[in-house]
Structures are given as C-alpha cells and as structure tokens.
Amino acid sequence: MFVKSGKQIIKVEYSAILYFEALKEYVCIYTPAEKLLVYKRMKELEESLPKNFIRVHNSYIVSKSAISSVKENEVCLGETKIPIGETYFKSFMEFIDKFHIH
C-alpha cells in the first residue's frame, strides 16, 4: 500500500504493519521500524484493508498475525497493549474462538 505522509508517498508492506491508530482525521500506522502519520479517516482505511486486519476499537485496527495474546479486554502485540472496545468485543472473540484450542 502507498500512503502519503507529509510531502512523501511511502510504500508500506501490509505484512510489516502491526496496527493502525486513529487520531481525529489522521491515522498513525505502526510498524516495527517506524510510525507514519497519514491524513485518512479510519472508516475509509478499514474498507480498503485486506482480511488480515481486524478492528478491535473505534481507534484501533490490528494485524491478526501480530497478535501475541489476548488478556481480558486487551489485545497484546508483543509488549504493546491495545484495548478491545465494547462494540468490537463480540466479533473479535468470534475470530479468536476460530483458532482457540480448548
């Protein structure tokens, strides 16, 4: 995906993205190497993403492959903890249950 950050257009591989955070009319893209601030609304971004991403909160979309654990109402991406919003909790847990070995 190509994103405009400041005056540059930068190529970001989907596989490198850990998560997205909404900041008003901007979205911050987090990768292990950097964070990029992009002028885009979260809803627009969500509609254009491949199925490897899941919305977990009004302000967060995470890479499914970056999830290392789930604890109560938080998703852990390594050391980073992201809250799971009430609106998204049920659908997120349904996703987790598909891969959960009881």
Secondary structure as UniProt FT lines:
FT   STRAND          2..5
FT   TURN            6..7
FT   STRAND          8..11
FT   HELIX           14..16
FT   STRAND          19..23
FT   TURN            24..25
FT   STRAND          26..30
FT   STRAND          35..39
FT   HELIX           42..48
FT   TURN            51..52
FT   STRAND          53..57
FT   TURN            58..59
FT   STRAND          60..63
FT   HELIX           64..66
FT   STRAND          69..71
FT   TURN            72..73
FT   STRAND          74..77
FT   TURN            78..79
FT   STRAND          80..83
FT   HELIX           86..99
//
